[in-house]
Amino acid sequence: MTFAREGMALVGLLIVGMNTLLISLDVLSSYRRLGRLGRLLRVKSGKVRLWQGKLEGYLPSLRLSQVGYSRGEGKVILQERERTSTLGGTVQLGPEGLGGELSLPGTAPMRLDAPDESLWVWPSEANLKRAFACPEPRTFEDLELRARAARGVEREVVLSLASDESAYVLGRLTAEGNLVPVEVALGRAEKARAVLLVAGADPRKWVRAQRFRLGLSLLGIALVFALLVGVCFVPPAFGAISQAGALGLLLFFLLVQPFGVYLGEASRMPHEAIRSAVWKPSPKASGEPLRVGSAR
């Protein structure tokens, strides 16, 4: 029984260490996944590349079906139920492109989880905020009243890329002058799938920002864990400083897992992110900004 306390401390340390390792590997997987996408987006020549131009005609859009709930507390929580993407029209290339018009393949409404082909529509942040903002007080009052029902109230949001903004299309140029999906595999064990990415803002900037945040978070997790472990081993064994380190490890264990979940949700690509919104009455009736993640 002499080493019972030391044995329990070692088991606890191993549990925290394994938990930290699993969370770090998950964050690292997201970091590498975005890195593969970033390398594909940085290609500047060839038929498979990121094309930039202006959209014309029938604009690509992301249609979201939401359900609104209210408990009569003066706010409405809108949760996403399903999404559908549509695509069509042409893109007028800018100076970096080939010039002329390239056709975008028109398709019937297609869900983003289609097994063989995916359409990735990435609206700009400004477009997202406009689409999810409450347009006027009368709209809020009407929706809030109907949202008190047990089943809530359905609402549809259409996020169309703006024709007056630059559009970025990741696709393969065919001999006929069309942009068609490219084969993309972002994970080592992930099956390659046909993807056509249409974004209202430069996707390279989004990828860089997300990778920077994930890399910084990964480094922070490792440093905090190493620092707390070092404090635990400050002599004398089980002294005041050592016990403070153990308490810190316990708090770290409780916080690092939800932090890892937050990083996973926040680093979802725009077409994968679960979109929700909370409306509250205000003099300007501008609504709250878009929240990416699950509404709680």
Stockholm file with secondary structure:
# STOCKHOLM 1.0

chainA/1-296         MTFAREGMALVGLLIVGMNTLLISLDVLSSYRRLGRLGRLLRVKSGKVRLWQGKLEGYLPSLRLSQVGYSRGEGKVILQERERTSTLGGTVQLGPEGLGGELSLPGTAPMRLDAPDESLWVWPSEANLKRAFACPEPRTFEDLELRARAARGVEREVVLSLASDESAYVLGRLTAEGNLVPVEVALGRAEKARAVLLVAGADPRKWVRAQRFRLGLSLLGIALVFALLVGVCFVPPAFGAISQAGALGLLLFFLLVQPFGVYLGEASRMPHEAIRSAVWKPSPKASGEPLRVGSAR
#=GR chainA/1-296 SS CTTHHHHHHHHHHHHHHHHHHHHHHHHHHHHHHHHHHHHHHTCCSSSEEEEEEEEESSCCEEEEEEEEECCSSSCEEEEEEEEEEECCSEEEECTTSCSSEEECCCCCCBCTTCSSEEEEEECCHHHHHHHHSCCCHHHHHHHHHHTTSTTCEEEEEEEECCTTSEEEEEEEECTTSBEECEEECCSTTSCCEEEEEEESSCHHHHHHHHHHHHHHHHHHHHHHHHHHHHHHTSSSTTSHHHHHHHHHHHHHHHHHHHHHHHHHHHTSCTTTSCEEEEECCCSSCCCCCCEESCCC
#=GC SS_cons         CTTHHHHHHHHHHHHHHHHHHHHHHHHHHHHHHHHHHHHHHTCCSSSEEEEEEEEESSCCEEEEEEEEECCSSSCEEEEEEEEEEECCSEEEECTTSCSSEEECCCCCCBCTTCSSEEEEEECCHHHHHHHHSCCCHHHHHHHHHHTTSTTCEEEEEEEECCTTSEEEEEEEECTTSBEECEEECCSTTSCCEEEEEEESSCHHHHHHHHHHHHHHHHHHHHHHHHHHHHHHTSSSTTSHHHHHHHHHHHHHHHHHHHHHHHHHHHTSCTTTSCEEEEECCCSSCCCCCCEESCCC
//
